[in-house]
């Protein structure tokens, strides 16, 4: 597989790092200090942009040592802007993310862009399945 190419939008941005050769993701870091009010969220810049191959996406996942939550983190292959990591402060106190702090790990995931086809519910719904009589589908009405 070719390397995952990146560029620094800010010359001082910390480059992504794979801490161990077998790690699934690369760590990205805060490009500036950000303080997030209680029970709020903010997008924290990384100072980086990536060239994502067409058949892949990057998925921002939390670091095991983090004491904050991440918002949705899908980065599509066509995106060419700065990677921003949405951090959620779920505490009653302000949360300061210092410059250079480890924010998230970006995992490269294969995607499938098969065409969509709408069909009737009966064509895809089994009357019974391992999920029970309704197959896990909740019908309205």
C-alpha positions as a printed Julia matrix, in Angstrom:
141×3 Matrix{Float64}:
   0.0     0.0    0.0
   1.35    3.45  -0.82
   2.14    5.84   2.04
  -0.58    8.06   3.48
   0.54   11.48   2.27
   0.05   14.62   4.34
   1.06   18.26   4.26
   1.47   20.79   7.05
  -0.8    23.8    6.61
   1.01   25.35   9.57
   4.8    24.92   9.5
   4.74   24.42  13.29
   2.15   21.62  13.16
   3.26   18.36  14.71
   3.34   15.64  12.03
   1.13   12.57  12.46
   2.87    9.64  14.08
   2.39    5.9   14.19
   3.85    5.13  17.61
   4.28    1.39  16.97
   4.67   -0.29  13.56
   1.55   -2.44  14.04
  -0.74    0.38  15.29
  -3.94    0.65  13.27
  -3.97    4.44  13.28
  -1.71    7.46  13.24
  -1.84    9.95  16.07
  -2.71   13.57  15.34
  -2.12   16.51  17.66
  -3.68   19.86  18.55
  -2.37   22.63  16.3
  -3.36   25.29  18.81
  -4.59   25.57  22.38
  -8.38   25.41  22.57
 -10.59   25.84  25.65
 -14.01   24.2   25.41
 -16.8    25.43  27.72
 -18.67   22.92  29.91
 -21.08   20.6   28.1
 -19.97   21.94  24.71
 -17.98   20.88  21.69
 -15.31   22.52  19.55
 -13.34   21.65  16.45
  -9.65   21.52  17.26
  -7.29   22.2   14.34
  -4.42   19.85  13.59
  -2.61   22.04  11.06
  -2.6    19.06   8.67
  -4.25   18.01   5.43
  -4.14   14.52   3.91
  -4.26   13.04   0.44
  -6.71   10.19   0.99
  -6.8     7.51  -1.73
 -10.19    7.27  -3.49
 -11.04    3.84  -2.12
 -10.42    4.85   1.51
 -11.58    7.25   4.22
  -9.95    8.34   7.44
 -11.84    7.65  10.64
 -10.96    9.76  13.7
 -11.07    7.55  16.77
 -10.39    8.39  20.43
  -7.02    7.67  21.99
  -7.16    5.2   24.87
  -5.64    7.72  27.29
  -8.03   10.58  26.42
 -10.34   12.03  29.02
 -12.68   13.58  26.43
 -15.07   12.37  23.75
 -14.77   12.82  20.0
 -17.65   13.74  17.71
 -18.3    12.07  14.37
 -15.02   11.65  12.58
 -15.36   10.53   8.95
 -12.92   12.25   6.59
 -13.87   11.51   2.98
 -11.3    11.02   0.21
 -12.38   14.19  -1.62
 -11.8    16.43   1.41
  -8.75   18.64   0.96
  -9.07   21.03   3.88
  -7.5    21.03   7.31
  -8.33   18.02   9.46
 -10.33   19.3   12.42
 -11.11   17.0   15.33
 -14.43   17.58  17.09
 -13.86   17.31  20.83
 -16.8    17.1   23.24
 -16.44   18.37  26.8
 -18.99   16.36  28.79
 -17.93   17.84  32.15
 -19.22   20.83  34.16
 -15.76   22.44  33.93
 -13.94   24.12  31.03
 -11.61   21.75  29.18
  -8.34   23.08  27.79
  -6.65   21.13  25.02
  -3.02   22.33  25.01
  -1.02   22.95  21.86
   0.58   19.67  20.77
  -1.73   17.45  22.85
  -2.57   14.06  21.4
  -6.13   14.41  20.03
  -7.12   11.31  18.11
  -5.91    8.5   15.96
  -6.77    8.46  12.27
  -7.49    4.99  10.92
  -7.51    4.42   7.16
 -10.59    2.35   6.27
 -11.58    0.88   2.9
 -14.9     2.15   1.56
 -17.29    0.72  -0.98
 -19.24    3.11  -3.16
 -21.67    0.71  -4.79
 -24.67    2.36  -6.44
 -27.83    2.73  -4.38
 -31.04    1.02  -5.41
 -34.35    1.52  -3.66
 -36.42   -1.65  -3.28
 -39.55   -2.59  -1.37
 -39.24   -3.54   2.28
 -40.46   -7.05   1.46
 -37.5    -7.57  -0.89
 -34.96   -7.09   1.9
 -36.9    -7.92   5.07
 -37.17  -11.48   6.29
 -40.22  -12.27   8.36
 -38.04  -14.01  10.92
 -34.35  -13.81  11.65
 -31.89  -14.34  14.49
 -33.08  -10.94  15.8
 -36.6   -12.23  16.33
 -39.94  -12.12  14.53
 -39.52   -8.55  13.26
 -35.9    -9.03  12.14
 -34.88   -5.93  14.08
 -36.97   -3.61  11.89
 -39.44   -1.38  13.69
 -42.46   -0.65  11.53
 -44.28    2.65  11.91
 -48.06    2.67  12.31
